[in-house]
């Protein structure tokens, strides 16, 4: 049985903390993964067995088309780099 995405995120964040990663790295990673989980939830994806290559592709497309809420411009490449690196 697959676990929930949120459970996996919590486990991974705990692993990063135990491994001695800097707080900034842990916080940034958590923020990025929480954003991904929230996006998945809008598509009713809540467990790891629902993820696929198509999910990853759709998420990248979503990021590339994301717009800046302040000025409406497409954020595109910058946001992709921030969210997946």
MDTraj code that builds the backbone (N, CA, C; nanometers):
import mdtraj as md
import numpy as np

residues = "UNK UNK UNK UNK UNK UNK UNK UNK UNK UNK UNK UNK UNK UNK UNK UNK UNK UNK UNK UNK UNK UNK UNK UNK UNK UNK UNK UNK UNK UNK UNK UNK UNK UNK UNK UNK UNK UNK UNK UNK UNK UNK UNK UNK UNK UNK UNK UNK UNK UNK UNK UNK UNK UNK UNK UNK UNK UNK UNK UNK UNK UNK UNK UNK UNK UNK UNK UNK UNK UNK UNK UNK UNK UNK UNK UNK UNK UNK UNK UNK UNK UNK UNK UNK UNK".split()
xyz = np.array([
    [0.0839, -0.1185, 0.0000],
    [0.0000, 0.0000, 0.0000],
    [0.0884, 0.1249, 0.0000],
    [0.0520, 0.2188, -0.0804],
    [0.1292, 0.3423, -0.0917],
    [0.0987, 0.4341, 0.0268],
    [0.1947, 0.5140, 0.0618],
    [0.1729, 0.6093, 0.1698],
    [0.1294, 0.7429, 0.1128],
    [0.0817, 0.8292, 0.2008],
    [0.0379, 0.9596, 0.1541],
    [0.1586, 1.0448, 0.1179],
    [0.1354, 1.1393, 0.0304],
    [0.2434, 1.2300, -0.0085],
    [0.2935, 1.3082, 0.1127],
    [0.2001, 1.3527, 0.1969],
    [0.2394, 1.4313, 0.3133],
    [0.3267, 1.3491, 0.4080],
    [0.2951, 1.2223, 0.4254],
    [0.3760, 1.1352, 0.5099],
    [0.5170, 1.1217, 0.4531],
    [0.5272, 1.1073, 0.3217],
    [0.6582, 1.0962, 0.2582],
    [0.7385, 1.2251, 0.2733],
    [0.6718, 1.3383, 0.2597],
    [0.7404, 1.4667, 0.2772],
    [0.7936, 1.4773, 0.4200],
    [0.7108, 1.4451, 0.5180],
    [0.7535, 1.4525, 0.6576],
    [0.8727, 1.3600, 0.6835],
    [0.8682, 1.2402, 0.6280],
    [0.9793, 1.1455, 0.6459],
    [1.1073, 1.1980, 0.5819],
    [1.0954, 1.2556, 0.4640],
    [1.2130, 1.3070, 0.3943],
    [1.2725, 1.4272, 0.4674],
    [1.1869, 1.5152, 0.5158],
    [1.2352, 1.6315, 0.5907],
    [1.3059, 1.5861, 0.7187],
    [1.2494, 1.4878, 0.7866],
    [1.3142, 1.4334, 0.9069],
    [1.4501, 1.3728, 0.8714],
    [1.4579, 1.3046, 0.7580],
    [1.5848, 1.2478, 0.7122],
    [1.6883, 1.3581, 0.6884],
    [1.6469, 1.4664, 0.6217],
    [1.7395, 1.5773, 0.5966],
    [1.7902, 1.6363, 0.7281],
    [1.7004, 1.6514, 0.8240],
    [1.7402, 1.7073, 0.9534],
    [1.8386, 1.6142, 1.0251],
    [1.8090, 1.4860, 1.0253],
    [1.8983, 1.3890, 1.0904],
    [2.0338, 1.3827, 1.0213],
    [2.0344, 1.4080, 0.8915],
    [2.1576, 1.4002, 0.8138],
    [2.2445, 1.5246, 0.8292],
    [2.1960, 1.6219, 0.9034],
    [2.2758, 1.7399, 0.9319],
    [2.2717, 1.8485, 0.8262],
    [2.1708, 1.8470, 0.7397],
    [2.1591, 1.9539, 0.6402],
    [2.1285, 2.0862, 0.7097],
    [2.1721, 2.1932, 0.6490],
    [2.1493, 2.3260, 0.7051],
    [1.9991, 2.3550, 0.7098],
    [1.9612, 2.4331, 0.8105],
    [1.8204, 2.4680, 0.8304],
    [1.7594, 2.5313, 0.7048],
    [1.8359, 2.6161, 0.6377],
    [1.7850, 2.6821, 0.5171],
    [1.7509, 2.5798, 0.4090],
    [1.8363, 2.4805, 0.3926],
    [1.8124, 2.3753, 0.2927],
    [1.6864, 2.2969, 0.3288],
    [1.6746, 2.2613, 0.4562],
    [1.5575, 2.1856, 0.5014],
    [1.4303, 2.2667, 0.4807],
    [1.4327, 2.3937, 0.5206],
    [1.3142, 2.4786, 0.5074],
    [1.2751, 2.5009, 0.3620],
    [1.3741, 2.5245, 0.2765],
    [1.3463, 2.5455, 0.1344],
    [1.2898, 2.4191, 0.0716],
    [1.3497, 2.3062, 0.1035],
    [1.3015, 2.1791, 0.0493],
    [1.1591, 2.1523, 0.0948],
    [1.1299, 2.1759, 0.2214],
    [0.9949, 2.1548, 0.2737],
    [0.8946, 2.2442, 0.2014],
    [0.9315, 2.3692, 0.1831],
    [0.8424, 2.4635, 0.1147],
    [0.8130, 2.4161, -0.0278],
    [0.9149, 2.3722, -0.0983],
    [0.8968, 2.3259, -0.2360],
    [0.8121, 2.1991, -0.2422],
    [0.8366, 2.1070, -0.1514],
    [0.7588, 1.9834, -0.1499],
    [0.6151, 2.0082, -0.1056],
    [0.5941, 2.0985, -0.0111],
    [0.4581, 2.1335, 0.0297],
    [0.3804, 2.1936, -0.0870],
    [0.4471, 2.2742, -0.1670],
    [0.3828, 2.3328, -0.2845],
    [0.3399, 2.2218, -0.3817],
    [0.4289, 2.1253, -0.4030],
    [0.3979, 2.0124, -0.4912],
    [0.2804, 1.9316, -0.4369],
    [0.2813, 1.9032, -0.3074],
    [0.1726, 1.8264, -0.2466],
    [0.0405, 1.9015, -0.2603],
    [0.0418, 2.0315, -0.2376],
    [-0.0797, 2.1121, -0.2528],
    [-0.1309, 2.1059, -0.3957],
    [-0.0404, 2.1167, -0.4924],
    [-0.0790, 2.1061, -0.6331],
    [-0.1397, 1.9697, -0.6603],
    [-0.0778, 1.8648, -0.6098],
    [-0.1307, 1.7293, -0.6284],
    [-0.2712, 1.7166, -0.5696],
    [-0.2924, 1.7752, -0.4529],
    [-0.4222, 1.7660, -0.3880],
    [-0.5319, 1.8313, -0.4711],
    [-0.4978, 1.9351, -0.5473],
    [-0.5987, 1.9976, -0.6335],
    [-0.6427, 1.9025, -0.7443],
    [-0.5605, 1.8014, -0.7706],
    [-0.5928, 1.6999, -0.8717],
    [-0.6389, 1.5690, -0.8074],
    [-0.6669, 1.5741, -0.6775],
    [-0.7085, 1.4563, -0.6004],
    [-0.6014, 1.3475, -0.5983],
    [-0.4763, 1.3889, -0.6045],
    [-0.3636, 1.2962, -0.5902],
    [-0.3140, 1.3122, -0.4480],
    [-0.3230, 1.2039, -0.3704],
    [-0.2791, 1.2148, -0.2323],
    [-0.1928, 1.0977, -0.1854],
    [-0.1634, 1.0059, -0.2740],
    [-0.0760, 0.8952, -0.2346],
    [0.0303, 0.8709, -0.3417],
    [0.1370, 0.8086, -0.2981],
    [0.2505, 0.7891, -0.3875],
    [0.2183, 0.6976, -0.5058],
    [0.1237, 0.6074, -0.4882],
    [0.0914, 0.5179, -0.5995],
    [0.0129, 0.5865, -0.7103],
    [-0.0283, 0.7095, -0.6881],
    [-0.0983, 0.7866, -0.7907],
    [-0.0032, 0.8719, -0.8753],
    [0.1230, 0.8769, -0.8370],
    [0.2207, 0.9563, -0.9110],
    [0.2705, 0.8791, -1.0324],
    [0.3007, 0.9547, -1.1378],
    [0.3514, 0.8923, -1.2601],
    [0.4400, 0.9929, -1.3334],
    [0.4982, 0.9473, -1.4423],
    [0.5750, 1.0385, -1.5270],
    [0.4858, 1.1500, -1.5792],
    [0.3619, 1.1193, -1.6063],
    [0.2674, 1.2209, -1.6549],
    [0.2443, 1.3260, -1.5470],
    [0.2337, 1.2830, -1.4218],
    [0.2178, 1.3780, -1.3116],
    [0.3360, 1.4747, -1.3085],
    [0.4558, 1.4217, -1.3197],
    [0.5760, 1.5060, -1.3176],
    [0.5755, 1.6038, -1.4345],
    [0.5410, 1.5564, -1.5507],
    [0.5352, 1.6421, -1.6695],
    [0.4301, 1.7516, -1.6530],
    [0.3133, 1.7145, -1.6025],
    [0.2069, 1.8127, -1.5805],
    [0.2484, 1.9174, -1.4775],
    [0.3214, 1.8744, -1.3741],
    [0.3662, 1.9681, -1.2718],
    [0.4663, 2.0676, -1.3301],
    [0.5594, 2.0188, -1.4104],
    [0.6546, 2.1100, -1.4750],
    [0.5833, 2.2079, -1.5664],
    [0.4845, 2.1604, -1.6384],
    [0.4062, 2.2504, -1.7248],
    [0.3341, 2.3550, -1.6404],
    [0.2777, 2.3122, -1.5288],
    [0.2119, 2.4052, -1.4372],
    [0.3091, 2.5138, -1.3916],
    [0.4298, 2.4730, -1.3513],
    [0.5287, 2.5701, -1.3054],
    [0.5698, 2.6660, -1.4162],
    [0.5864, 2.6135, -1.5368],
    [0.6283, 2.6983, -1.6486],
    [0.5224, 2.8015, -1.6844],
    [0.3971, 2.7709, -1.6566],
    [0.2879, 2.8619, -1.6906],
    [0.2402, 2.9449, -1.5729],
    [0.3047, 2.9286, -1.4573],
    [0.2629, 3.0023, -1.3388],
    [0.2864, 3.1515, -1.3601],
    [0.1943, 3.2309, -1.3107],
    [0.2054, 3.3757, -1.3285],
    [0.2321, 3.4444, -1.1958],
    [0.2987, 3.5585, -1.2062],
    [0.3257, 3.6423, -1.0900],
    [0.1945, 3.7083, -1.0486],
    [0.1553, 3.6916, -0.9239],
    [0.0286, 3.7465, -0.8775],
    [0.0292, 3.8989, -0.8720],
    [0.1475, 3.9600, -0.8653],
    [0.1542, 4.1058, -0.8564],
    [0.1379, 4.1740, -0.9914],
    [0.2004, 4.1176, -1.0959],
    [0.1946, 4.1869, -1.2242],
    [0.1391, 4.1015, -1.3384],
    [0.1047, 3.9763, -1.3118],
    [0.0433, 3.8919, -1.4134],
    [0.1388, 3.8330, -1.5152],
    [0.2690, 3.8607, -1.5017],
    [0.3633, 3.8071, -1.5991],
    [0.3924, 3.6598, -1.5701],
    [0.4269, 3.5865, -1.6751],
    [0.4603, 3.4456, -1.6589],
    [0.5952, 3.4351, -1.5900],
    [0.6014, 3.3566, -1.4845],
    [0.7248, 3.3403, -1.4082],
    [0.8147, 3.2386, -1.4761],
    [0.7547, 3.1330, -1.5283],
    [0.8225, 3.0346, -1.6111],
    [0.9488, 2.9742, -1.5569],
    [1.0577, 2.9939, -1.6279],
    [1.1841, 2.9259, -1.6002],
    [1.2344, 2.9509, -1.4596],
    [1.2228, 3.0720, -1.4107],
    [1.2720, 3.1034, -1.2765],
    [1.2024, 3.0175, -1.1719],
    [1.0712, 3.0070, -1.1792],
    [0.9979, 2.9318, -1.0777],
    [1.0284, 2.7830, -1.0895],
    [1.0474, 2.7336, -1.2105],
    [1.0826, 2.5924, -1.2271],
    [1.2142, 2.5640, -1.1585],
    [1.3124, 2.6483, -1.1801],
    [1.4426, 2.6299, -1.1155],
    [1.4310, 2.6329, -0.9635],
    [1.3510, 2.7251, -0.9128],
    [1.3359, 2.7362, -0.7672],
    [1.2645, 2.6158, -0.7084],
    [1.1662, 2.5615, -0.7771],
    [1.0847, 2.4551, -0.7200],
    [1.1441, 2.3169, -0.7340],
    [1.2313, 2.2953, -0.8326],
    [1.2797, 2.1584, -0.8516],
    [1.4299, 2.1425, -0.8276],
    [1.4977, 2.2494, -0.7854],
    [1.6405, 2.2357, -0.7590],
    [1.6697, 2.2634, -0.6138],
])
top = md.Topology()
chain = top.add_chain()
for i, resn in enumerate(residues, 1):
    res = top.add_residue(resn, chain, resSeq=i)
    for name in ("N", "CA", "C"):
        top.add_atom(name, md.element.get_by_symbol(name[0]), res)
traj = md.Trajectory(xyz[None], top)
